[in-house]
Amino acid sequence: MTSVPDIPQTWLLGSSPNGSNLAAGLGIGYSFAGFINPPGAAPALRHYREQFQPQGFGLDSPRAILAVNVTVGDTAADGLRLASSPKGFYARLSRAGRAAGSVMVPDPDEAAREMAPHEQDEPTTIVDGRWPRFVAGGPAEVRATLDQMVEESGADELMVQNLIADPAARRHSHELLAQIFDVPRPQGAPSEAAR
């Protein structure tokens, strides 16, 4: 049996100001679901930092994670096309009612056929100061959007939700995301050319 060297840290995942109050008061880490409530993310994470109170059993200082839905393509057009999968999934969820548990992530073409124009045209970058639910595009656009979100929120880390239907496209999106943030390839991982 493997022993754990330290007690695992307790974190709270939230999508409203109430979560920031609770995490700050308990002195624990706070992760905000920016893909659920984009406008509330920066204010909640800033509030958490301002109100953080160590309690002796959690963290000594605030630690915040911003969770975002990210799709990276080789080009801006490719990233936007792939983002139809998560957009289509959330569109399906909004119409599913009690059947929400059976909703599947559609491929981009299927999603494009199902979505209304306003769902298809939902922004994937920051527009007029408003954060998107879905960050998507080519490497440069995605990096610029994520950098601005981290700067505005003060997040220490990013957590990525990814709902690309095709596993190979999802893996490639992750690889591109790792490249734009200079994350080294894990030892022993096959190169992209070897796949």
C-alpha positions in Angstrom: 0.0 0.0 0.0 1.3 3.4 -0.9 1.2 6.1 1.7 0.2 9.7 1.1 3.0 12.0 2.3 0.6 14.8 3.3 -3.1 15.3 3.9 -4.7 16.2 0.6 -5.7 19.8 0.2 -9.4 20.7 0.3 -10.7 22.8 -2.5 -14.1 24.2 -3.3 -15.5 24.3 -6.8 -18.0 27.1 -7.3 -19.7 29.2 -9.9 -21.2 32.0 -7.7 -20.0 34.6 -5.2 -21.3 32.3 -2.4 -18.5 29.8 -3.1 -15.8 32.5 -2.9 -17.1 33.6 0.6 -17.1 30.0 1.8 -13.7 29.1 0.5 -12.1 32.3 1.8 -13.7 31.9 5.2 -12.5 28.3 5.5 -9.1 29.1 4.3 -9.1 26.5 1.5 -8.4 26.6 -2.3 -11.0 27.9 -4.6 -11.7 26.8 -8.2 -14.2 28.8 -10.2 -16.2 27.2 -13.0 -15.8 30.0 -15.6 -17.5 27.9 -18.3 -20.7 28.1 -16.2 -20.6 31.7 -15.1 -18.0 33.7 -17.1 -19.1 37.2 -15.9 -18.8 36.1 -12.3 -15.4 34.6 -12.5 -13.0 37.5 -12.1 -15.1 39.2 -9.3 -15.4 36.0 -7.4 -11.7 35.1 -7.6 -10.7 38.6 -6.6 -13.2 38.6 -3.7 -11.8 35.2 -2.6 -8.2 36.6 -2.5 -9.3 39.7 -0.6 -11.3 37.8 2.0 -9.1 34.8 2.5 -8.4 33.9 6.2 -6.0 31.1 7.0 -7.6 28.7 9.6 -4.6 26.5 10.5 -5.8 23.4 8.7 -6.0 24.6 5.1 -3.8 26.9 3.1 -1.5 29.6 4.5 -2.4 31.9 1.5 -5.1 31.9 -1.2 -4.8 29.6 -4.2 -7.2 30.0 -7.0 -8.0 28.0 -10.1 -10.0 29.3 -13.1 -11.8 26.5 -14.9 -12.5 27.3 -18.6 -13.7 25.4 -21.7 -10.9 25.6 -24.2 -10.7 24.4 -27.8 -7.5 25.0 -29.8 -7.2 24.4 -33.5 -4.3 24.7 -35.9 -6.0 27.9 -37.3 -8.6 30.2 -35.9 -11.2 28.7 -38.3 -10.4 25.1 -37.2 -10.6 26.0 -33.5 -14.0 27.7 -34.1 -15.3 24.7 -36.0 -14.2 22.3 -33.2 -15.9 24.6 -30.6 -19.2 23.6 -32.2 -19.0 20.4 -30.1 -19.1 22.1 -26.7 -21.5 24.7 -27.9 -23.8 22.0 -29.3 -23.5 20.0 -26.1 -24.6 23.0 -24.0 -27.4 23.8 -26.5 -28.6 20.2 -26.2 -28.5 20.5 -22.4 -30.6 23.6 -22.4 -33.3 21.8 -24.2 -33.1 18.4 -22.6 -35.0 19.0 -19.4 -35.2 15.7 -17.4 -33.3 13.9 -20.1 -30.1 16.0 -19.4 -28.3 12.9 -18.2 -28.5 11.2 -21.6 -27.2 14.2 -23.6 -24.1 13.3 -25.7 -21.4 15.6 -27.2 -22.2 16.1 -30.9 -19.5 16.2 -33.6 -19.0 19.7 -35.0 -21.1 19.2 -38.2 -24.0 17.6 -36.3 -23.9 20.5 -33.7 -23.9 23.1 -36.5 -27.0 21.6 -38.0 -28.8 21.6 -34.6 -27.9 25.0 -33.2 -29.7 28.2 -33.6 -27.7 31.1 -35.2 -27.3 32.8 -31.8 -25.8 29.6 -30.3 -23.4 29.2 -33.3 -22.3 32.8 -33.1 -21.6 32.9 -29.3 -18.3 34.6 -28.9 -15.1 32.6 -28.1 -12.9 35.6 -27.2 -13.4 38.5 -24.8 -15.7 41.0 -26.5 -16.3 44.4 -24.9 -14.9 43.1 -21.6 -17.3 40.2 -21.5 -15.8 36.7 -21.0 -16.9 33.9 -23.2 -18.2 30.5 -22.0 -16.1 28.8 -24.7 -12.5 29.9 -25.4 -11.6 28.9 -28.9 -9.6 29.7 -32.0 -6.0 29.2 -33.1 -3.1 29.2 -30.7 -2.5 33.0 -30.8 -6.2 33.8 -30.1 -6.5 31.3 -27.3 -3.3 32.3 -25.6 -4.3 36.0 -25.7 -7.8 35.3 -24.3 -6.5 33.0 -21.5 -3.7 35.4 -20.6 -6.3 38.2 -20.2 -8.6 36.0 -18.1 -5.8 35.0 -15.8 -4.6 38.6 -15.4 -8.1 39.9 -14.7 -9.0 37.2 -12.2 -5.6 36.7 -10.5 -5.9 32.9 -10.9 -2.9 30.9 -10.0 -3.8 28.0 -12.4 -6.0 27.1 -15.2 -8.2 24.0 -15.3 -9.4 23.0 -18.8 -12.7 21.5 -19.6 -12.7 20.1 -23.1 -15.7 18.7 -24.9 -14.4 18.0 -28.4 -16.3 14.9 -29.7 -13.4 13.4 -31.7 -10.7 11.9 -29.4 -7.9 12.6 -31.9 -9.0 16.2 -32.3 -9.3 16.6 -28.5 -5.8 15.2 -28.0 -4.4 17.6 -30.7 -6.2 20.5 -29.0 -4.5 19.6 -25.7 -1.1 19.3 -27.5 -1.5 22.8 -29.0 -2.6 24.2 -25.7 0.5 22.7 -24.0 2.7 24.1 -26.8 1.4 27.7 -26.4 2.1 27.6 -22.7 5.5 25.8 -23.1 4.4 22.8 -21.1 7.0 20.1 -21.7 6.0 16.7 -23.2 6.0 14.0 -20.4 8.9 11.6 -20.6 7.9 8.5 -22.6 5.0 10.2 -24.3 4.9 9.4 -28.0 5.6 12.3 -30.3 2.7 13.7 -32.4 4.5 12.4 -35.6 4.5 8.8 -34.1 0.7 8.7 -33.7 
